[in-house]
Amino acid sequence: MATHPFAILVDGVNSGANILDDYATASPTTPWVDPETVQLTSDATGSGGSLSFEVVQVKTPVGGPWWKSGNVYDNARVRFQVSGTTTFLGYITAIEAELAENGLGTRASVKAAAASNFLDKIIVYKGKVAAAGYSLEYTGNFGVGTASSTDQANVTALVAKADAVMAYTSGTSGRAANRLIVATNTTPTYTGTAVQVGNIKLVPGTLRSCLDSIKEAAEGVDGEQRRYWVAPSGTIQWARLGTATPTYANAPFKIVTTGTFDPVGSVSTPSTLQARNLSVSLDHDAIIKKARFVMNSAWSKLDSQISGGAYTVADPYGRVYDAAAPNGAGMSTRNGPRPEGIIQVNPVPTRAAAPTFWTSKITTYANKFFGTNTYPNRAAPQRSITLTIAGAGESPNQYGYASGYRQTGASTYVLQSGWEAGQYLNIEASALDLSGLYRIETITMGFEPGSMVRKFDLTCERVPRNPLKKFLESA
């Protein structure tokens, strides 16, 4: 019986019981995980995460090792849980086994990918069921949404369609086996404001490729980056990041380098930690200070503000980060050269009526492209922050610093349990020029050697911006 709150569950292994359990000498054929080998990474970037661990089976039973085909499911679902709550959801991608040191059992290295990666293994297509007496087209393109649909409504419709086509040939059992998103909840969770994108035509493809089409359409409307991923709960998360942080951090702790160190906190004070290995890296190669928008000359000459002579900007299709509107984004001037970037306006959008025109639309979207002086700022180095949360204390942090009081109002605090990718972390480190809220992009968790105390490695950064591929597609 485990003496800790952690569990690793693998479909088809040990009847679904916890294999991150204390080894029992009376049950040498029961597989168990060496805690020191557990390495868990989760992110809120859409690229997924991973989980790796080693499973020891001291003695191989008559039916064969636990990892034998038939004993463990193909692409078996893997869950890491804390006190019964799933904090990682994924599936096995690779198993490498060797004889154990005693020569009687096996030691197997297991790699699992996050559920977000399974979006590449789910196909969405037109999916009409054949009926007697007439034929239907099965392989053509299909649409989601109506003329007034938003990006979020289209994502909901797409996920429901994916759920439906999974059941066409194998029913609900095939649906459950063919995906990792929750079979009883096909409605994604949304963060941020929805925008109208209308009906979107899609070609048969992976669920990820279809989500990407909706994502690009939404970003082409307002210039704001979207992220999507599958949460540990099994639901698809769809987030519009926007250009500003929330009012208060939603991560468990505030990171400080000076001042009061209070890992417990209370309903009237925040929990504060002094992180280990706090560092900052600055990517100067990512800087863009002027954006040039290129449109086919045969079309751009029809711009009313060019052909009509009513010039309102010095360069109708160029915008500079520190120039006042409408020539630029009005950001603070920085020292150094001015690297430029080019954006292809393709396909050419419908020309809007006066006084909008193309040039005014470019001004609006250039402001979103450059961001703000503080968050995000494409004209400044891309800042990446790394830190380590290590050690443990009294309850509720006896298994590592994962629970703390976070601020929710001017003078109110609530207990937040667990680090999650996508949270905003408050960092105050003047020596590293850090002050404010930073989005947690990735989290890597492991156990300290010889214990069940968790260590967390976090990466935060000012949100990277997309190059707005379909910049002015919407009129």
C-alpha positions as CSV (number, residue, x, y, z in Angstrom):
1,M,0.0,0.0,0.0
2,A,1.4,3.4,-1.0
3,T,2.4,5.8,1.7
4,H,2.2,8.8,-0.6
5,P,-0.5,10.5,-2.7
6,F,1.1,9.8,-6.1
7,A,0.0,7.2,-8.7
8,I,0.8,6.1,-12.2
9,L,-2.0,4.2,-13.9
10,V,-1.4,2.4,-17.2
11,D,-4.4,0.8,-19.1
12,G,-4.0,-2.9,-19.2
13,V,-1.3,-3.1,-16.6
14,N,-1.9,-4.6,-13.1
15,S,-5.6,-4.3,-13.7
16,G,-5.3,-0.5,-13.8
17,A,-3.9,-0.3,-10.2
18,N,-1.2,2.1,-9.1
19,I,2.3,1.0,-10.2
20,L,4.0,3.9,-8.5
21,D,3.6,1.9,-5.3
22,D,5.8,0.6,-2.6
23,Y,7.5,-2.6,-3.6
24,A,6.1,-5.7,-1.8
25,T,8.5,-8.6,-1.4
26,A,5.5,-10.9,-1.2
27,S,4.5,-10.0,-4.8
28,P,7.6,-10.1,-6.9
29,T,5.6,-10.4,-10.2
30,T,3.8,-7.1,-9.5
31,P,5.3,-4.3,-11.7
32,W,6.4,-1.2,-9.8
33,V,7.9,2.2,-10.8
34,D,11.2,3.4,-9.4
35,P,10.3,7.0,-8.2
36,E,13.7,8.4,-9.0
37,T,13.2,7.7,-12.7
38,V,9.9,9.6,-13.1
39,Q,10.2,12.7,-15.3
40,L,7.0,14.6,-16.2
41,T,6.8,17.6,-18.5
42,S,3.6,19.5,-19.3
43,D,3.1,22.6,-21.3
44,A,0.5,25.1,-22.4
45,T,2.1,25.8,-25.8
46,G,0.1,23.2,-27.8
47,S,3.2,21.2,-28.6
48,G,2.4,18.6,-25.9
49,G,4.4,17.2,-23.0
50,S,5.9,13.9,-21.9
51,L,6.2,11.4,-19.1
52,S,9.0,8.9,-18.7
53,F,9.7,6.3,-16.0
54,E,11.2,2.9,-15.4
55,V,9.1,-0.1,-14.4
56,V,10.7,-3.0,-12.5
57,Q,9.2,-6.5,-12.5
58,V,11.4,-8.5,-10.1
59,K,10.1,-11.8,-11.4
60,T,8.5,-12.5,-14.8
61,P,5.2,-14.5,-14.3
62,V,4.2,-17.5,-16.4
63,G,2.1,-15.3,-18.7
64,G,5.1,-13.2,-19.7
65,P,6.3,-9.7,-18.7
66,W,3.9,-6.9,-18.1
67,W,4.9,-5.1,-21.3
68,K,4.1,-8.1,-23.5
69,S,1.7,-7.3,-26.3
70,G,-1.7,-8.2,-25.0
71,N,-0.8,-7.5,-21.4
72,V,-0.5,-3.8,-22.0
73,Y,-2.8,-2.0,-24.4
74,D,-1.5,-0.6,-27.7
75,N,-0.7,3.1,-27.2
76,A,-2.0,2.5,-23.7
77,R,-3.4,5.5,-21.8
78,V,-1.1,6.7,-19.0
79,R,-2.2,8.9,-16.1
80,F,-0.1,10.5,-13.3
81,Q,-2.3,11.4,-10.4
82,V,-1.9,13.4,-7.2
83,S,-4.4,12.4,-4.5
84,G,-6.7,11.0,-7.1
85,T,-6.6,14.0,-9.4
86,T,-5.0,13.5,-12.9
87,T,-2.2,16.0,-13.5
88,F,-0.8,14.3,-16.6
89,L,-2.7,12.5,-19.4
90,G,-1.0,10.7,-22.2
91,Y,-0.3,7.5,-24.0
92,I,2.7,5.1,-24.3
93,T,4.9,5.8,-27.3
94,A,7.9,3.5,-26.6
95,I,9.0,0.7,-24.2
96,E,12.6,-0.5,-24.0
97,A,13.1,-3.5,-21.8
98,E,16.1,-5.5,-20.5
99,L,16.7,-8.2,-18.0
100,A,16.7,-7.1,-14.5
101,E,19.8,-7.3,-12.3
102,N,18.6,-10.6,-10.8
103,G,18.1,-12.2,-14.2
104,L,14.6,-13.3,-13.4
105,G,12.6,-10.2,-14.2
106,T,12.8,-7.1,-16.4
107,R,13.5,-3.4,-16.1
108,A,11.7,-1.4,-18.8
109,S,12.0,2.3,-19.7
110,V,8.7,3.7,-20.7
111,K,8.1,6.9,-22.7
112,A,4.6,8.5,-22.9
113,A,3.5,11.5,-24.9
114,A,0.9,14.0,-23.7
115,A,-2.6,13.6,-24.9
116,S,-2.2,16.7,-27.1
117,N,0.0,14.7,-29.4
118,F,-2.8,12.2,-30.0
119,L,-4.6,15.0,-31.9
120,D,-2.4,14.0,-34.8
121,K,-3.8,10.4,-34.7
122,I,-7.5,11.4,-34.9
123,I,-9.0,11.9,-38.4
124,V,-12.0,14.1,-39.1
125,Y,-13.8,13.7,-42.4
126,K,-17.2,14.3,-44.0
127,G,-18.5,11.2,-42.3
128,K,-21.9,10.7,-43.8
129,V,-23.5,7.2,-43.2
130,A,-24.6,5.3,-46.2
131,A,-28.4,4.8,-46.6
132,A,-30.3,2.4,-48.7
133,G,-31.7,3.7,-52.0
134,Y,-29.3,6.6,-52.6
135,S,-25.6,7.4,-52.4
136,L,-23.8,10.2,-50.7
137,E,-20.4,11.9,-51.2
138,Y,-18.0,10.7,-48.5
139,T,-14.6,12.0,-49.4
140,G,-15.0,15.7,-50.2
141,N,-14.4,18.8,-48.1
142,F,-16.7,19.7,-45.3
143,G,-17.7,22.8,-43.4
144,V,-18.2,23.7,-39.7
145,G,-20.2,26.5,-38.4
146,T,-22.5,29.1,-40.0
147,A,-22.0,32.5,-41.4
148,S,-22.2,34.0,-37.9
149,S,-20.2,31.4,-36.1
150,T,-17.2,32.3,-33.8
151,D,-13.9,30.5,-33.6
152,Q,-15.0,28.9,-30.3
153,A,-18.3,27.7,-31.7
154,N,-16.5,26.1,-34.6
155,V,-14.1,24.3,-32.4
156,T,-17.0,22.9,-30.4
157,A,-18.7,21.7,-33.6
158,L,-15.4,20.2,-34.9
159,V,-14.7,18.3,-31.7
160,A,-18.3,17.0,-31.7
161,K,-17.9,15.9,-35.4
162,A,-14.6,14.1,-34.5
163,D,-16.5,12.3,-31.7
164,A,-19.2,11.3,-34.1
165,V,-17.0,9.9,-36.9
166,M,-15.1,7.8,-34.4
167,A,-18.2,5.9,-33.7
168,Y,-19.3,5.2,-37.3
169,T,-17.7,1.8,-37.7
170,S,-17.0,0.7,-34.1
171,G,-19.5,2.4,-31.9
172,T,-18.8,3.8,-28.5
173,S,-16.1,1.2,-27.7
174,G,-14.1,2.3,-30.7
175,R,-14.6,5.9,-29.8
176,A,-13.1,5.4,-26.4
177,A,-10.2,3.3,-27.7
178,N,-9.4,5.8,-30.5
179,R,-8.9,8.9,-28.5
180,L,-7.8,10.3,-25.2
181,I,-10.2,13.2,-24.8
182,V,-13.0,12.4,-22.4
183,A,-15.7,10.3,-24.0
184,T,-18.4,11.9,-21.9
185,N,-17.4,15.5,-22.5
186,T,-16.8,16.8,-26.0
187,T,-17.2,20.5,-25.2
188,P,-13.8,22.2,-25.0
189,T,-12.9,24.8,-22.4
190,Y,-12.3,28.4,-23.6
191,T,-10.3,31.3,-22.3
192,G,-10.6,34.8,-23.8
193,T,-13.0,36.5,-26.2
194,A,-14.4,34.7,-29.2
195,V,-14.3,36.3,-32.7
196,Q,-16.6,35.8,-35.6
197,V,-15.0,33.7,-38.4
198,G,-18.1,32.3,-40.1
199,N,-18.4,29.0,-41.8
200,I,-15.0,27.4,-42.4
201,K,-14.3,24.8,-45.1
202,L,-12.0,22.0,-44.1
203,V,-10.4,19.1,-46.0
204,P,-10.4,15.6,-44.4
205,G,-7.4,15.5,-42.1
206,T,-6.2,15.2,-38.5
207,L,-8.0,16.9,-35.7
208,R,-4.9,19.0,-35.2
209,S,-4.8,20.2,-38.8
210,C,-8.5,21.1,-38.6
211,L,-8.0,23.0,-35.3
212,D,-5.1,24.8,-37.0
213,S,-7.4,26.0,-39.8
214,I,-9.8,27.5,-37.2
215,K,-6.9,29.0,-35.2
216,E,-5.4,30.7,-38.3
217,A,-8.8,32.1,-39.3
218,A,-9.3,33.6,-35.8
219,E,-5.8,35.1,-35.7
220,G,-6.4,36.6,-39.1
221,V,-9.4,38.5,-37.7
222,D,-7.9,40.1,-34.6
223,G,-4.2,39.4,-34.8
224,E,-4.2,37.7,-31.4
225,Q,-2.4,34.4,-30.9
226,R,-4.4,31.3,-29.9
227,R,-3.1,28.2,-28.2
228,Y,-4.9,24.8,-27.8
229,W,-4.0,21.6,-25.9
230,V,-5.5,18.7,-24.1
231,A,-5.7,19.3,-20.4
232,P,-5.1,16.5,-17.8
233,S,-8.9,16.4,-17.4
234,G,-9.1,15.2,-21.0
235,T,-10.8,18.3,-22.4
236,I,-9.4,20.4,-25.2
237,Q,-8.3,23.9,-24.0
238,W,-8.6,26.8,-26.4
239,A,-7.0,30.1,-25.2
240,R,-6.9,33.5,-26.8
241,L,-3.7,34.9,-25.2
242,G,-4.4,38.6,-25.9
243,T,-1.9,41.4,-25.2
244,A,-2.2,41.7,-21.4
245,T,-1.6,39.6,-18.3
246,P,-4.4,39.0,-15.8
247,T,-4.8,41.3,-12.8
248,Y,-3.5,38.7,-10.3
249,A,-1.3,35.6,-10.6
250,N,-3.0,32.2,-10.5
251,A,0.1,30.2,-9.7
252,P,0.4,28.9,-6.1
253,F,3.4,31.1,-5.0
254,K,5.0,34.5,-5.5
255,I,8.7,34.2,-6.3
256,V,10.9,36.7,-4.4
257,T,14.6,37.2,-4.0
258,T,14.3,39.6,-1.1
259,G,11.7,40.2,1.5
260,T,9.7,37.8,3.5
261,F,10.1,34.1,2.8
262,D,6.7,32.5,3.7
263,P,6.0,29.2,1.9
264,V,2.7,28.7,3.9
265,G,1.0,32.0,3.7
266,S,-2.6,32.6,4.8
267,V,-5.9,34.0,3.8
268,S,-4.5,37.5,4.4
269,T,-0.9,37.1,3.1
270,P,0.5,35.4,-0.1
271,S,2.8,32.4,-0.1
272,T,6.3,33.4,-1.2
273,L,9.3,31.3,-2.2
274,Q,12.9,32.0,-3.0
275,A,13.4,29.9,-6.1
276,R,16.6,28.1,-7.0
277,N,18.5,28.6,-10.2
278,L,16.5,31.6,-11.3
279,S,17.9,32.8,-14.6
280,V,16.9,34.9,-17.6
281,S,17.9,34.5,-21.3
282,L,17.4,37.2,-23.9
283,D,16.9,36.3,-27.5
284,H,18.0,39.3,-29.6
285,D,17.6,37.5,-32.9
286,A,13.8,37.5,-32.5
287,I,13.6,41.4,-32.5
288,I,11.5,43.0,-35.2
289,K,11.2,46.8,-35.2
290,K,9.7,47.5,-38.6
291,A,7.0,45.4,-40.4
292,R,6.6,45.7,-44.1
293,F,3.3,44.4,-45.5
294,V,3.6,43.2,-49.1
295,M,0.6,43.1,-51.4
296,N,0.4,42.4,-55.2
297,S,1.0,45.8,-56.8
298,A,-1.9,45.4,-59.2
299,W,-4.1,45.4,-56.2
300,S,-2.4,47.8,-53.8
301,K,-2.6,50.6,-56.4
302,L,-6.4,50.4,-55.9
303,D,-6.1,51.4,-52.3
304,S,-8.2,54.6,-52.0
305,Q,-5.6,56.2,-49.8
306,I,-3.0,55.8,-52.5
307,S,-4.9,56.2,-55.8
308,G,-7.0,59.0,-54.3
309,G,-4.1,60.9,-53.0
310,A,-5.4,61.1,-49.4
311,Y,-2.1,59.9,-47.8
312,T,-2.3,59.6,-44.0
313,V,1.0,57.7,-43.5
314,A,4.5,58.2,-44.8
315,D,4.7,54.5,-46.0
316,P,1.2,53.1,-46.6
317,Y,2.4,49.5,-46.1
318,G,5.2,49.8,-43.6
319,R,4.9,50.4,-39.8
320,V,7.6,51.2,-37.3
321,Y,7.3,50.1,-33.7
322,D,8.1,53.5,-32.1
323,A,6.5,55.9,-34.6
324,A,3.3,57.6,-33.5
325,A,0.0,56.3,-35.0
326,P,-0.8,55.9,-37.9
327,N,2.8,55.4,-38.9
328,G,3.6,53.0,-36.1
329,A,2.7,51.4,-32.8
330,G,3.8,54.3,-30.6
331,M,6.1,52.2,-28.4
332,S,9.1,53.4,-26.5
333,T,12.2,54.0,-28.6
334,R,15.1,51.5,-28.0
335,N,18.8,51.8,-28.8
336,G,20.4,49.8,-31.6
337,P,19.6,48.8,-35.2
338,R,16.1,48.3,-36.6
339,P,15.7,44.8,-37.9
340,E,12.7,44.5,-40.3
341,G,10.3,41.7,-41.0
342,I,8.1,41.1,-44.1
343,I,4.5,39.9,-44.0
344,Q,2.8,38.7,-47.2
345,V,-0.8,39.9,-47.4
346,N,-2.2,36.8,-49.2
347,P,-4.9,36.3,-50.3
348,V,-5.6,40.0,-50.9
349,P,-8.6,41.1,-48.8
350,T,-11.7,42.8,-49.9
351,R,-11.1,46.5,-49.9
352,A,-13.2,48.1,-47.1
353,A,-15.2,51.3,-47.6
354,A,-14.0,54.7,-46.5
355,P,-12.7,55.7,-44.0
356,T,-11.3,52.2,-43.2
357,F,-9.3,51.2,-46.3
358,W,-6.4,48.8,-46.3
359,T,-3.9,51.2,-44.8
360,S,-6.0,51.8,-41.7
361,K,-6.5,48.1,-41.2
362,I,-2.7,47.6,-41.4
363,T,-2.2,50.2,-38.7
364,T,-4.6,48.4,-36.4
365,Y,-3.0,45.0,-36.9
366,A,0.6,46.4,-36.8
367,N,-0.2,47.5,-33.2
368,K,-1.2,43.9,-32.4
369,F,1.9,42.6,-34.2
370,F,4.3,44.8,-32.1
371,G,2.4,44.4,-28.9
372,T,3.0,46.8,-26.0
373,N,6.1,48.1,-24.2
374,T,5.8,45.4,-21.6
375,Y,3.7,42.5,-22.8
376,P,4.4,41.1,-25.4
377,N,7.1,43.3,-27.0
378,R,8.3,42.2,-30.4
379,A,10.6,45.1,-30.7
380,A,12.5,43.9,-27.6
381,P,14.5,40.8,-26.9
382,Q,12.4,37.7,-26.3
383,R,12.8,37.0,-22.6
384,S,12.8,33.4,-21.3
385,I,12.8,32.8,-17.5
386,T,13.8,29.5,-15.9
387,L,13.6,28.6,-12.2
388,T,13.5,25.5,-9.9
389,I,11.1,25.0,-7.0
390,A,12.7,22.4,-4.7
391,G,12.4,21.3,-1.1
392,A,9.4,20.6,1.1
393,G,7.9,21.9,4.3
394,E,4.9,21.4,6.6
395,S,1.4,20.4,5.4
396,P,0.2,20.8,2.7
397,N,3.7,20.9,1.2
398,Q,5.3,17.8,2.8
399,Y,5.7,16.3,-0.7
400,G,7.2,19.4,-2.3
401,Y,6.2,23.1,-2.6
402,A,3.0,22.8,-4.7
403,S,0.3,24.5,-2.6
404,G,0.2,28.1,-1.6
405,Y,-2.0,31.1,-1.1
406,R,-2.4,33.3,-4.2
407,Q,-4.0,36.7,-4.5
408,T,-7.5,37.1,-5.9
409,G,-8.3,40.6,-4.8
410,A,-6.8,43.8,-3.3
411,S,-6.4,42.0,0.1
412,T,-7.8,38.5,-0.4
413,Y,-6.0,35.2,-0.9
414,V,-7.1,31.6,-1.6
415,L,-5.2,28.3,-1.4
416,Q,-4.1,27.1,-4.8
417,S,-2.9,23.5,-5.1
418,G,-0.6,22.4,-7.9
419,W,1.5,23.9,-10.6
420,E,-0.1,23.9,-14.1
421,A,1.3,25.1,-17.4
422,G,-0.6,28.2,-18.5
423,Q,-0.7,29.7,-15.0
424,Y,0.7,33.2,-14.5
425,L,3.5,33.5,-12.0
426,N,4.4,36.6,-10.0
427,I,8.2,37.1,-9.9
428,E,10.0,40.0,-8.1
429,A,13.7,39.9,-8.8
430,S,15.1,43.4,-9.4
431,A,18.6,42.1,-10.0
432,L,17.3,40.2,-13.0
433,D,15.0,43.0,-14.1
434,L,11.9,40.9,-13.4
435,S,8.8,42.4,-11.9
436,G,5.3,41.3,-12.6
437,L,3.4,38.4,-14.0
438,Y,4.8,35.8,-16.4
439,R,3.0,33.0,-18.1
440,I,4.3,29.5,-17.3
441,E,5.0,27.8,-20.6
442,T,6.4,24.4,-19.5
443,I,6.7,22.5,-16.2
444,T,9.0,19.5,-15.6
445,M,8.5,17.5,-12.4
446,G,10.5,14.8,-10.9
447,F,11.2,13.3,-7.4
448,E,14.3,14.1,-5.3
449,P,16.6,11.1,-5.0
450,G,15.6,8.7,-2.3
451,S,12.3,10.4,-1.5
452,M,8.8,11.3,-2.7
453,V,9.5,15.0,-2.5
454,R,8.7,16.7,-5.9
455,K,11.0,19.1,-7.6
456,F,9.6,21.5,-10.3
457,D,11.5,23.1,-13.1
458,L,9.6,26.0,-14.7
459,T,10.0,28.0,-17.9
460,C,8.2,31.3,-18.3
461,E,8.4,33.8,-21.1
462,R,6.7,36.7,-22.5
463,V,4.3,35.2,-25.0
464,P,5.8,34.7,-28.4
465,R,3.8,36.1,-31.3
466,N,2.8,34.5,-34.5
467,P,3.6,36.3,-37.8
468,L,-0.1,36.7,-38.6
469,K,-0.2,34.6,-41.7
470,K,-3.6,35.6,-42.9
471,F,-3.1,39.1,-41.8
472,L,-5.9,41.0,-43.5
473,E,-8.1,38.2,-44.8
474,S,-11.2,39.5,-43.2
475,A,-12.6,42.7,-44.6
